[in-house]
């Protein structure tokens, strides 16, 4: 549960080029202290420095392979515990209804006592001493009750980027019915608007939004620096923010010929939901996620935060069939095919261009 939501909306202001030029006192007033958005940001703030420390100290520890074949690192568990603790401390009833990517039972039954010891020790270091059972319990939130709004967390989106010292993000979103209503992206190695470099020493940037409130670029302390506004696409070269392809035997992209029919495009490659932040802050025009295979559905924690921030900033967010994203189907976007995020106006060119790849829409 969250505190009553502040619905006030202030007029948009011109976004500065970097934090040094900001008038933080004016921008900070746009996020009310104690509001659900402020509480969500505060829960993510400690994860930025923690992610950099854990990346430097635990990157050499081989990850656990989950049942679906995806990797999970010791840092994933620690950061999820840190964010859950932040939410629990600000919850009016102490509950944190959660559909998170990571689960303590996977760690406890992984057969990797080395990883479990590292996780328990790190949780004790960051959250205070507790026995093994309590330390592992800190990773999980509470099972959502029927119809209850809940949080979803991806503690490290972009695992490969995290391990290689590249971009990654700590992702938190609040889901009510079929909608994400709050989204926070903690980007520990990202610079502010206009800066596309990787900052391995931080301090990082936070992007956050709430329906009816606005979308914001914040510094690493959580202080709002500027309101985000996505300008309409002007018909020029499309700036495509896309995932890194690290395959030694890379296959041609199915999407490139489709996007080429629109006109010229440039690539900005990076891991994680940081790509949505690029679009929300005006450094990209297009983010696309198409199914890896027919019938594949995206997990909600991989997109809820970033798509909401981009949407509230003014981007167009649909699936590959032009339908709104539907978060009412548990852990996956089962009613959607892929995700298309564009600057306004560009969707009218992108959706027809990718129609052949979209396949049939789910019933």
N, C-alpha and C positions, 0 to 999 in steps of 0.2 A: 504493500500500500504506500501511497505517497501523500504528501501534504497537499492541501488545496492548491489548484494550479492558477498561477497568475496569468490572466488572459490579456493583459494590457499590451498594446503594440505601439511602439514609437515610430516616428517617421524615419525613413532610411537616410543614412548620411554617406557622404562620399568616402570611399575606402582608401586608406593611405597605402603607400607602397611598402612600408615596413614598420615594425613595431616602434622603432626610434622616433618615427614621425607621428605616432598616434596621440590622440587626446584621450587617454584611457579613462579618465574620470567621467567623460561624457558617455563613452560607449558602455562602461560598466553599469551605468544606471539602467540600461536596457534589460538586464537580467536581474530580476528581483531576488535579493537574498532570502533564502529559505524556500524559494519556489522549487517545484519538481525539477526544472531544468538546472537550476543552480546546484541542487543536491546531486543530480546525476554527474554534472561536471566535477564536483568535489570528490565523488567516488572514484573518478578516473585519474585525477591529478597525481596521486602518489605512484600510479602505475608507470608514468613516463620515466622518471629516474630509475625506478626499479627495473624496468625493461632493459635499460642500457646497462645497468650493473649485472643483471642476470645474463644478458647477451655476452658480456665480456668474460663472465666466470663459468657459465654453464654451456657455452656453445660447443665445447668439445665432447660433451656427454651425449652418446648416441640416443636419439629419441626412441620412444616406445611406438610400436606399430599397432594401430587400433584395428578392430575387426574389419573395417572397410578399407584397410590398407593405407590410410592416411597417417602421417606422423604426428605425435604429440610430444612436446618437450617438457622437461621439468619446469621451465619457466612458465609454460601455459598454466599449469596447476597453481603455481604460486601467484601469478597475476590475477587469475580468476578469484582466488581466495581473498586477495587484497581488495578487488572491486566489490565483491559480495560483502566484505566487512564494512566497507564505506557505505554501501546501501543500507545494511542492517543498522548501522549507527544512526542513520537519519530516518529510519522507518518509524512511523507512529506506533506500530504494534510489534516491532521487532521481526516481522516476517519479510522475506524476500522471495516472492513467487518467481521461479526461474526456470526457463528452458535454456540451459547453457550448453556450449559445445563439449565441455570437458566434464567428466564424472569421476568422483573419488574411487568408486568401485573398480573402474578400469585400471587405475593406478595400483590399487591394493591387490588386484588379481593378475597383474602384468608379468609376474615373475622377475621383476627388476627391482630387487631390494636396494640397489645402489641409487636408483632414481627416487625411490620412495624416501630414503634417508635424506637426500638432498632437499626434497620438497618439504619434508617435515621440519628440517633445520631452518630453511629459509622462511617458512611461515612463522616459526617461533621467533626468528630474528625480527621480522617485520610487524607481527601482530601480538607479540608477547608469548611467554612460555605456556604450553599446554601439552597434555599427553598425546600420544600418537593418534588415538581415536579422534580426539577433539581437533587435532591439526588437520586430519583428513576430512573431517566433517565440515571444516571451514570452507572447503572448496565448493561444496554444494549449497545451493539455496534451498528454498522450500518448494514442495510440489504445488503447482497452481491448482486451486480449487476450480470446479466447473464454472466457466464463464468469467473467471477472475482475470483482470489485467495482470500482465507479468513482464518480467525483464528477460532479455536474451543477451548473452555475452559471448563474444569471441575474444578470448584474452590475448591471443596473438594471431591476427590475420596476416598472412604472408609469412609462413614459417620459414621458407627458404630465404626470404629477404632478411628476416630476423637473424638467422644463423650466419648469413654472409655479410652482416653489417650494412645491409641496404634498408630500403623502406619497409616498414611494417606498421601495424596499427592495433590499438586496444579499442575494441568496439562494444558499445553498450547501447541498447535500445529498449524502449518501453512499448509494449504491444497492447492495444485495446481493441477487441473485436478483430476486424480485418485490417486495421491500420496500425502502422508505427506512429506513435505520437510524440516521442522524444528520441533523439539520437545524439550520441557523443562519439567522436573519433579522437582518440589520443594518439598522436603521431610523434613518437619520441625522437626521430631523426629527420624530421621535415622542417624546412624553413617557412617563413610566412609568404603571403601572396607575392607572386612574381619570382620567388626563389625556388629553383628546381634542383638545387644541390642536395646531397646527402650529408647531414650534419651528425656524424657519429658520436660527437660529444654533447649533442643537444644544444639548447635545452628542450627543443621540440615545440609543437604547436597543438592546440586542441580546437576541433571544429564541433559545433554543437547547434542543435535546433530543436524547437518545439512548435507544434501546430498552434497557430494563433498568437505566437510570440515573436518568432523570427529565427534567422540563421546567423551565426556569429563565428568569427575567427577570434580565438582567445590565445593568450600566451600560456606558457607552461604552468603558471600558477592558477589558471582558470579565469583570469581577468579578461573580460571582453575587450577586444581592440577595435573591431569594426563589424558592421553589419554586412552580410554577404548578399549580393544581388547579381544574378546571372543575366547578362544582356542577351537580347535576341541575336540569333545567328545572322550575320550580315552578308552571307553568300560567298565569303572568301574561302581560302584553304581551310579544310577541316582539321582541327587539332585533335587527334585521336589518342586518348589515354588508354593504354592497353597493357595486358600482362606481359611480363618478361617470358620469353621462350628460351629456356636454357638447354633444350634438347640438343645433343650432339648431331642428331640426324633430323633436323627440323623439317617438317613437311610444310608445303605452301599453305598459307592461311586460307580457309574457306571464305572468310569475310572480306579479304582484301579486294578481290575482283568486284564484289558487291559495292563496297564503299568507293571504289575507283569510278563507278558509273556516276557518282554524284559530282566528282571533280577531283582536284588535287587534295592530298592530305599529308599531314606530318604525323610522326609517331612520338609519343612520350611514354616510354615503357617503365613500369614499376610494379612492385608487388602490392597486394592488399587493397583495402577500401580507400587508401590514400588517393586512388584515381578519382573517386567521387568528390573528394575534397578539391582536387585540381579543377574539376568542372564547376563546383559550387563557388569557388573563389575567382573564376574567370580565366584560369590558365589552360583550359581545355574546352572542347565543344562536344565531345562524344565519348561515351563509355558503353561498351556492349559486352554482354555475357550470353553466349549461346550454349545450349545443352551439349555436354560431351558425347552423349549418345541418345538415341530416341527413347523417350520416356523418363529421362533424367530430370529431377527437380532440384532446384537450388535450395540450400539450407538457409533458414531465415537469418541466422546470426552472421552469415557471410555478406548480407546486403542491407539489412534493416536500417542500420545507422547511417550508412553512406547515402542510400537512396533518399531517406527522409531529409537529410541536410541539403542535398542538391535540390530536392523538390521545393522545400520551404524557401530556398534561395531564388527559386524561379525557373528551375530546369523542368523539362518534360520527362516524366518517368512512366514507362509502360513495359509490358512484355513484348515479345516479338510480334504479337498479333494486335498490338495497340491497346491491350486491356490493362486496367489498373492492377497493381500488385495486390494480392490477397493473402494476408498473413493469418487467416483464420483456420489453417489446416495443420496446426501443430508445428513440427520442426522443419517442414519444407513448404516451398511455394508450389504446392501440388496442382493448383488451378492455373498456373502460368507456365509459359514456355519462354525461357531466357529472360533477359532484362535489357532494356534499351533506355539509356539516359542521354539526353541531348539538350543543348541550348535551344530555346524556343524557336520554332520555325524549321529547324533541321530535321525534326521527327517526320515531317511530311515527305522528306526525301529519303530518309534512312529506312523507314518501315517498308515501303514498296521495294526498295533495293534488296532487302534481306528476306523478302516473302518466300522465295524458293527454299530457303534454309529453315524456315520456321516450322514447316510440317503442319499437321493438323492440330487445331486447338483442343485442349482437354475439354471433355463434356462438362 
